Amino acid sequence: GVDGMITDLLSLDSSASTMALAEVCHRRTRGNAFFVLAFLRMLKDKGYLEYNLGGMKWVWDISKIYTETSATTNVVSLTMRKMVTLQQEYKTMLVLASCLGHLFEKRHLKILTREQITGQNGAITDEFLDFAIKNGYLEGPSGGSAMQYRWVHDSIQFAALSLIPPENLVKFKFDVGKTLLKDLESADLEHYVFVLVELLNGYALGVGELKESEKAILAALNYKA
C-alpha cells in the first residue's frame, strides 16, 4: 500500500506519523503509484517534506500538508507547470517524444531532434533522456540494443504534448509525421503505422493542404492501420 511505499522511500518504520502521511497521499492521488511519487516530489519542492540533518530523518508537518494541498490537486497539472519552466530544448524534446507514442526508440527521437532543434548534436538526446528518467517522466532503456523508452504514465505523455499550443499542435504533429516518413526505414514504418496515421490525419482532415504524393502515402498508411 501507500504506507509501504512511503516507509520504503523515506527509510522509516511504519508509525502513526507515516500512516497519516500515507492517508493524505492516498486521498490526493487515489493510490496511483506514479502520482504518489509525483506528489511526494511536489511536497519536497515546496518544503512541506524535508530531510532533517540533525535528526538524520525525513520530517513533515501533516496539518500543513492537509491545508496547503487540496482534494482537487491534480498531479498532472503540477507536472505540466513544472515542464513549462524547463529549457526550450527539453520542452521541445518532451513534445517530440510524446508524438512517438507510449514506447519509442532512442534513435527515432534523435531523428526528430536533428530536424526540429537546430545547432544541436546527438549528445542532447542522451542528456534529455537522463533528465526525463530522473524526473519521473520516462523509464528505460529496455529492449537491448534498440534502447527503448516508455512514458511512466499516459497522463504524463499527454501533459508533454500539451506544451504545444492547441492552435499549433495539428501542424506540428504533421511535420513530425513527415519527418518520420522521410527518415525511417521500411521496417520501422511498419512499427509506427498507427503513430503515423494519428500524426498525419489531423492535418489532412482539418486543413487538407496535401500534395498528391502525400495523399497517396497517407491513404496507404490508413489502409494498413
MODELLER restraints for C-alpha pairs under 7 A, 6 or more apart:
rsr = mdl.restraints
at = mdl.atoms
rsr.add(forms.Gaussian(group=physical.xy_distance, feature=features.Distance(at['CA:2:A'], at['CA:22:A']), mean=5.48, stdev=0.5))
rsr.add(forms.Gaussian(group=physical.xy_distance, feature=features.Distance(at['CA:2:A'], at['CA:26:A']), mean=6.70, stdev=0.5))
rsr.add(forms.Gaussian(group=physical.xy_distance, feature=features.Distance(at['CA:2:A'], at['CA:31:A']), mean=6.45, stdev=0.5))
rsr.add(forms.Gaussian(group=physical.xy_distance, feature=features.Distance(at['CA:3:A'], at['CA:18:A']), mean=6.49, stdev=0.5))
rsr.add(forms.Gaussian(group=physical.xy_distance, feature=features.Distance(at['CA:3:A'], at['CA:19:A']), mean=5.82, stdev=0.5))
rsr.add(forms.Gaussian(group=physical.xy_distance, feature=features.Distance(at['CA:3:A'], at['CA:22:A']), mean=4.91, stdev=0.5))
rsr.add(forms.Gaussian(group=physical.xy_distance, feature=features.Distance(at['CA:6:A'], at['CA:22:A']), mean=6.86, stdev=0.5))
rsr.add(forms.Gaussian(group=physical.xy_distance, feature=features.Distance(at['CA:7:A'], at['CA:13:A']), mean=5.86, stdev=0.5))
rsr.add(forms.Gaussian(group=physical.xy_distance, feature=features.Distance(at['CA:7:A'], at['CA:14:A']), mean=6.08, stdev=0.5))
rsr.add(forms.Gaussian(group=physical.xy_distance, feature=features.Distance(at['CA:10:A'], at['CA:58:A']), mean=6.48, stdev=0.5))
rsr.add(forms.Gaussian(group=physical.xy_distance, feature=features.Distance(at['CA:21:A'], at['CA:62:A']), mean=6.52, stdev=0.5))
rsr.add(forms.Gaussian(group=physical.xy_distance, feature=features.Distance(at['CA:25:A'], at['CA:36:A']), mean=6.24, stdev=0.5))
rsr.add(forms.Gaussian(group=physical.xy_distance, feature=features.Distance(at['CA:27:A'], at['CA:71:A']), mean=6.86, stdev=0.5))
rsr.add(forms.Gaussian(group=physical.xy_distance, feature=features.Distance(at['CA:28:A'], at['CA:71:A']), mean=5.45, stdev=0.5))
rsr.add(forms.Gaussian(group=physical.xy_distance, feature=features.Distance(at['CA:28:A'], at['CA:73:A']), mean=6.63, stdev=0.5))
rsr.add(forms.Gaussian(group=physical.xy_distance, feature=features.Distance(at['CA:29:A'], at['CA:35:A']), mean=5.60, stdev=0.5))
rsr.add(forms.Gaussian(group=physical.xy_distance, feature=features.Distance(at['CA:29:A'], at['CA:36:A']), mean=5.98, stdev=0.5))
rsr.add(forms.Gaussian(group=physical.xy_distance, feature=features.Distance(at['CA:35:A'], at['CA:75:A']), mean=6.33, stdev=0.5))
rsr.add(forms.Gaussian(group=physical.xy_distance, feature=features.Distance(at['CA:38:A'], at['CA:75:A']), mean=6.66, stdev=0.5))
rsr.add(forms.Gaussian(group=physical.xy_distance, feature=features.Distance(at['CA:39:A'], at['CA:75:A']), mean=6.43, stdev=0.5))
rsr.add(forms.Gaussian(group=physical.xy_distance, feature=features.Distance(at['CA:43:A'], at['CA:49:A']), mean=5.37, stdev=0.5))
rsr.add(forms.Gaussian(group=physical.xy_distance, feature=features.Distance(at['CA:44:A'], at['CA:50:A']), mean=5.95, stdev=0.5))
rsr.add(forms.Gaussian(group=physical.xy_distance, feature=features.Distance(at['CA:48:A'], at['CA:60:A']), mean=5.85, stdev=0.5))
rsr.add(forms.Gaussian(group=physical.xy_distance, feature=features.Distance(at['CA:48:A'], at['CA:61:A']), mean=6.63, stdev=0.5))
rsr.add(forms.Gaussian(group=physical.xy_distance, feature=features.Distance(at['CA:48:A'], at['CA:65:A']), mean=6.49, stdev=0.5))
rsr.add(forms.Gaussian(group=physical.xy_distance, feature=features.Distance(at['CA:49:A'], at['CA:59:A']), mean=6.02, stdev=0.5))
rsr.add(forms.Gaussian(group=physical.xy_distance, feature=features.Distance(at['CA:49:A'], at['CA:60:A']), mean=4.77, stdev=0.5))
rsr.add(forms.Gaussian(group=physical.xy_distance, feature=features.Distance(at['CA:50:A'], at['CA:58:A']), mean=5.65, stdev=0.5))
rsr.add(forms.Gaussian(group=physical.xy_distance, feature=features.Distance(at['CA:50:A'], at['CA:59:A']), mean=5.65, stdev=0.5))
rsr.add(forms.Gaussian(group=physical.xy_distance, feature=features.Distance(at['CA:50:A'], at['CA:60:A']), mean=6.55, stdev=0.5))
rsr.add(forms.Gaussian(group=physical.xy_distance, feature=features.Distance(at['CA:51:A'], at['CA:57:A']), mean=5.69, stdev=0.5))
rsr.add(forms.Gaussian(group=physical.xy_distance, feature=features.Distance(at['CA:51:A'], at['CA:58:A']), mean=4.29, stdev=0.5))
rsr.add(forms.Gaussian(group=physical.xy_distance, feature=features.Distance(at['CA:51:A'], at['CA:59:A']), mean=6.12, stdev=0.5))
rsr.add(forms.Gaussian(group=physical.xy_distance, feature=features.Distance(at['CA:52:A'], at['CA:58:A']), mean=5.85, stdev=0.5))
rsr.add(forms.Gaussian(group=physical.xy_distance, feature=features.Distance(at['CA:52:A'], at['CA:59:A']), mean=6.44, stdev=0.5))
rsr.add(forms.Gaussian(group=physical.xy_distance, feature=features.Distance(at['CA:76:A'], at['CA:155:A']), mean=6.65, stdev=0.5))
rsr.add(forms.Gaussian(group=physical.xy_distance, feature=features.Distance(at['CA:76:A'], at['CA:156:A']), mean=6.53, stdev=0.5))
rsr.add(forms.Gaussian(group=physical.xy_distance, feature=features.Distance(at['CA:76:A'], at['CA:159:A']), mean=6.77, stdev=0.5))
rsr.add(forms.Gaussian(group=physical.xy_distance, feature=features.Distance(at['CA:80:A'], at['CA:159:A']), mean=5.59, stdev=0.5))
rsr.add(forms.Gaussian(group=physical.xy_distance, feature=features.Distance(at['CA:83:A'], at['CA:91:A']), mean=6.76, stdev=0.5))
rsr.add(forms.Gaussian(group=physical.xy_distance, feature=features.Distance(at['CA:90:A'], at['CA:128:A']), mean=6.33, stdev=0.5))
rsr.add(forms.Gaussian(group=physical.xy_distance, feature=features.Distance(at['CA:93:A'], at['CA:113:A']), mean=6.84, stdev=0.5))
rsr.add(forms.Gaussian(group=physical.xy_distance, feature=features.Distance(at['CA:94:A'], at['CA:160:A']), mean=5.47, stdev=0.5))
rsr.add(forms.Gaussian(group=physical.xy_distance, feature=features.Distance(at['CA:95:A'], at['CA:160:A']), mean=5.31, stdev=0.5))
rsr.add(forms.Gaussian(group=physical.xy_distance, feature=features.Distance(at['CA:95:A'], at['CA:161:A']), mean=4.90, stdev=0.5))
rsr.add(forms.Gaussian(group=physical.xy_distance, feature=features.Distance(at['CA:95:A'], at['CA:163:A']), mean=6.80, stdev=0.5))
rsr.add(forms.Gaussian(group=physical.xy_distance, feature=features.Distance(at['CA:96:A'], at['CA:112:A']), mean=6.81, stdev=0.5))
rsr.add(forms.Gaussian(group=physical.xy_distance, feature=features.Distance(at['CA:97:A'], at['CA:109:A']), mean=6.34, stdev=0.5))
rsr.add(forms.Gaussian(group=physical.xy_distance, feature=features.Distance(at['CA:98:A'], at['CA:157:A']), mean=5.32, stdev=0.5))
rsr.add(forms.Gaussian(group=physical.xy_distance, feature=features.Distance(at['CA:98:A'], at['CA:160:A']), mean=6.30, stdev=0.5))
rsr.add(forms.Gaussian(group=physical.xy_distance, feature=features.Distance(at['CA:98:A'], at['CA:161:A']), mean=5.80, stdev=0.5))
rsr.add(forms.Gaussian(group=physical.xy_distance, feature=features.Distance(at['CA:99:A'], at['CA:173:A']), mean=6.97, stdev=0.5))
rsr.add(forms.Gaussian(group=physical.xy_distance, feature=features.Distance(at['CA:100:A'], at['CA:195:A']), mean=6.57, stdev=0.5))
rsr.add(forms.Gaussian(group=physical.xy_distance, feature=features.Distance(at['CA:101:A'], at['CA:195:A']), mean=6.46, stdev=0.5))
rsr.add(forms.Gaussian(group=physical.xy_distance, feature=features.Distance(at['CA:102:A'], at['CA:150:A']), mean=5.44, stdev=0.5))
rsr.add(forms.Gaussian(group=physical.xy_distance, feature=features.Distance(at['CA:102:A'], at['CA:151:A']), mean=5.54, stdev=0.5))
rsr.add(forms.Gaussian(group=physical.xy_distance, feature=features.Distance(at['CA:103:A'], at['CA:148:A']), mean=6.73, stdev=0.5))
rsr.add(forms.Gaussian(group=physical.xy_distance, feature=features.Distance(at['CA:103:A'], at['CA:149:A']), mean=5.71, stdev=0.5))
rsr.add(forms.Gaussian(group=physical.xy_distance, feature=features.Distance(at['CA:103:A'], at['CA:150:A']), mean=4.33, stdev=0.5))
rsr.add(forms.Gaussian(group=physical.xy_distance, feature=features.Distance(at['CA:103:A'], at['CA:151:A']), mean=6.85, stdev=0.5))
rsr.add(forms.Gaussian(group=physical.xy_distance, feature=features.Distance(at['CA:104:A'], at['CA:148:A']), mean=5.46, stdev=0.5))
rsr.add(forms.Gaussian(group=physical.xy_distance, feature=features.Distance(at['CA:104:A'], at['CA:149:A']), mean=5.52, stdev=0.5))
rsr.add(forms.Gaussian(group=physical.xy_distance, feature=features.Distance(at['CA:104:A'], at['CA:150:A']), mean=6.43, stdev=0.5))
rsr.add(forms.Gaussian(group=physical.xy_distance, feature=features.Distance(at['CA:105:A'], at['CA:146:A']), mean=6.19, stdev=0.5))
rsr.add(forms.Gaussian(group=physical.xy_distance, feature=features.Distance(at['CA:105:A'], at['CA:147:A']), mean=5.63, stdev=0.5))
rsr.add(forms.Gaussian(group=physical.xy_distance, feature=features.Distance(at['CA:105:A'], at['CA:148:A']), mean=4.34, stdev=0.5))
rsr.add(forms.Gaussian(group=physical.xy_distance, feature=features.Distance(at['CA:105:A'], at['CA:149:A']), mean=6.18, stdev=0.5))
rsr.add(forms.Gaussian(group=physical.xy_distance, feature=features.Distance(at['CA:106:A'], at['CA:147:A']), mean=5.72, stdev=0.5))
rsr.add(forms.Gaussian(group=physical.xy_distance, feature=features.Distance(at['CA:106:A'], at['CA:148:A']), mean=6.20, stdev=0.5))
rsr.add(forms.Gaussian(group=physical.xy_distance, feature=features.Distance(at['CA:110:A'], at['CA:122:A']), mean=6.68, stdev=0.5))
rsr.add(forms.Gaussian(group=physical.xy_distance, feature=features.Distance(at['CA:110:A'], at['CA:125:A']), mean=6.23, stdev=0.5))
rsr.add(forms.Gaussian(group=physical.xy_distance, feature=features.Distance(at['CA:112:A'], at['CA:176:A']), mean=6.97, stdev=0.5))
rsr.add(forms.Gaussian(group=physical.xy_distance, feature=features.Distance(at['CA:112:A'], at['CA:179:A']), mean=6.91, stdev=0.5))
rsr.add(forms.Gaussian(group=physical.xy_distance, feature=features.Distance(at['CA:132:A'], at['CA:138:A']), mean=5.54, stdev=0.5))
rsr.add(forms.Gaussian(group=physical.xy_distance, feature=features.Distance(at['CA:133:A'], at['CA:139:A']), mean=5.54, stdev=0.5))
rsr.add(forms.Gaussian(group=physical.xy_distance, feature=features.Distance(at['CA:136:A'], at['CA:152:A']), mean=6.90, stdev=0.5))
rsr.add(forms.Gaussian(group=physical.xy_distance, feature=features.Distance(at['CA:137:A'], at['CA:151:A']), mean=6.09, stdev=0.5))
rsr.add(forms.Gaussian(group=physical.xy_distance, feature=features.Distance(at['CA:137:A'], at['CA:152:A']), mean=5.74, stdev=0.5))
rsr.add(forms.Gaussian(group=physical.xy_distance, feature=features.Distance(at['CA:137:A'], at['CA:156:A']), mean=6.55, stdev=0.5))
rsr.add(forms.Gaussian(group=physical.xy_distance, feature=features.Distance(at['CA:138:A'], at['CA:149:A']), mean=6.54, stdev=0.5))
rsr.add(forms.Gaussian(group=physical.xy_distance, feature=features.Distance(at['CA:138:A'], at['CA:150:A']), mean=5.61, stdev=0.5))
rsr.add(forms.Gaussian(group=physical.xy_distance, feature=features.Distance(at['CA:138:A'], at['CA:151:A']), mean=4.52, stdev=0.5))
rsr.add(forms.Gaussian(group=physical.xy_distance, feature=features.Distance(at['CA:138:A'], at['CA:152:A']), mean=5.15, stdev=0.5))
rsr.add(forms.Gaussian(group=physical.xy_distance, feature=features.Distance(at['CA:139:A'], at['CA:149:A']), mean=5.78, stdev=0.5))
rsr.add(forms.Gaussian(group=physical.xy_distance, feature=features.Distance(at['CA:139:A'], at['CA:150:A']), mean=5.58, stdev=0.5))
rsr.add(forms.Gaussian(group=physical.xy_distance, feature=features.Distance(at['CA:139:A'], at['CA:151:A']), mean=6.37, stdev=0.5))
rsr.add(forms.Gaussian(group=physical.xy_distance, feature=features.Distance(at['CA:139:A'], at['CA:152:A']), mean=6.03, stdev=0.5))
rsr.add(forms.Gaussian(group=physical.xy_distance, feature=features.Distance(at['CA:140:A'], at['CA:148:A']), mean=6.41, stdev=0.5))
rsr.add(forms.Gaussian(group=physical.xy_distance, feature=features.Distance(at['CA:140:A'], at['CA:149:A']), mean=4.74, stdev=0.5))
rsr.add(forms.Gaussian(group=physical.xy_distance, feature=features.Distance(at['CA:140:A'], at['CA:150:A']), mean=6.62, stdev=0.5))
rsr.add(forms.Gaussian(group=physical.xy_distance, feature=features.Distance(at['CA:141:A'], at['CA:147:A']), mean=5.09, stdev=0.5))
rsr.add(forms.Gaussian(group=physical.xy_distance, feature=features.Distance(at['CA:141:A'], at['CA:148:A']), mean=5.13, stdev=0.5))
rsr.add(forms.Gaussian(group=physical.xy_distance, feature=features.Distance(at['CA:141:A'], at['CA:149:A']), mean=5.24, stdev=0.5))
rsr.add(forms.Gaussian(group=physical.xy_distance, feature=features.Distance(at['CA:142:A'], at['CA:148:A']), mean=5.04, stdev=0.5))
rsr.add(forms.Gaussian(group=physical.xy_distance, feature=features.Distance(at['CA:142:A'], at['CA:149:A']), mean=6.62, stdev=0.5))
rsr.add(forms.Gaussian(group=physical.xy_distance, feature=features.Distance(at['CA:151:A'], at['CA:157:A']), mean=6.19, stdev=0.5))
rsr.add(forms.Gaussian(group=physical.xy_distance, feature=features.Distance(at['CA:170:A'], at['CA:202:A']), mean=5.98, stdev=0.5))
rsr.add(forms.Gaussian(group=physical.xy_distance, feature=features.Distance(at['CA:170:A'], at['CA:203:A']), mean=5.59, stdev=0.5))
rsr.add(forms.Gaussian(group=physical.xy_distance, feature=features.Distance(at['CA:171:A'], at['CA:203:A']), mean=6.16, stdev=0.5))
rsr.add(forms.Gaussian(group=physical.xy_distance, feature=features.Distance(at['CA:173:A'], at['CA:199:A']), mean=5.01, stdev=0.5))
rsr.add(forms.Gaussian(group=physical.xy_distance, feature=features.Distance(at['CA:173:A'], at['CA:200:A']), mean=6.82, stdev=0.5))
rsr.add(forms.Gaussian(group=physical.xy_distance, feature=features.Distance(at['CA:174:A'], at['CA:199:A']), mean=5.47, stdev=0.5))
rsr.add(forms.Gaussian(group=physical.xy_distance, feature=features.Distance(at['CA:174:A'], at['CA:200:A']), mean=4.82, stdev=0.5))
rsr.add(forms.Gaussian(group=physical.xy_distance, feature=features.Distance(at['CA:174:A'], at['CA:203:A']), mean=6.13, stdev=0.5))
rsr.add(forms.Gaussian(group=physical.xy_distance, feature=features.Distance(at['CA:177:A'], at['CA:196:A']), mean=5.58, stdev=0.5))
rsr.add(forms.Gaussian(group=physical.xy_distance, feature=features.Distance(at['CA:177:A'], at['CA:199:A']), mean=5.47, stdev=0.5))
rsr.add(forms.Gaussian(group=physical.xy_distance, feature=features.Distance(at['CA:177:A'], at['CA:200:A']), mean=5.84, stdev=0.5))
rsr.add(forms.Gaussian(group=physical.xy_distance, feature=features.Distance(at['CA:193:A'], at['CA:221:A']), mean=6.34, stdev=0.5))
rsr.add(forms.Gaussian(group=physical.xy_distance, feature=features.Distance(at['CA:193:A'], at['CA:225:A']), mean=6.30, stdev=0.5))
rsr.add(forms.Gaussian(group=physical.xy_distance, feature=features.Distance(at['CA:194:A'], at['CA:225:A']), mean=5.86, stdev=0.5))
rsr.add(forms.Gaussian(group=physical.xy_distance, feature=features.Distance(at['CA:197:A'], at['CA:221:A']), mean=6.40, stdev=0.5))
rsr.add(forms.Gaussian(group=physical.xy_distance, feature=features.Distance(at['CA:197:A'], at['CA:222:A']), mean=6.23, stdev=0.5))
rsr.add(forms.Gaussian(group=physical.xy_distance, feature=features.Distance(at['CA:204:A'], at['CA:210:A']), mean=6.70, stdev=0.5))
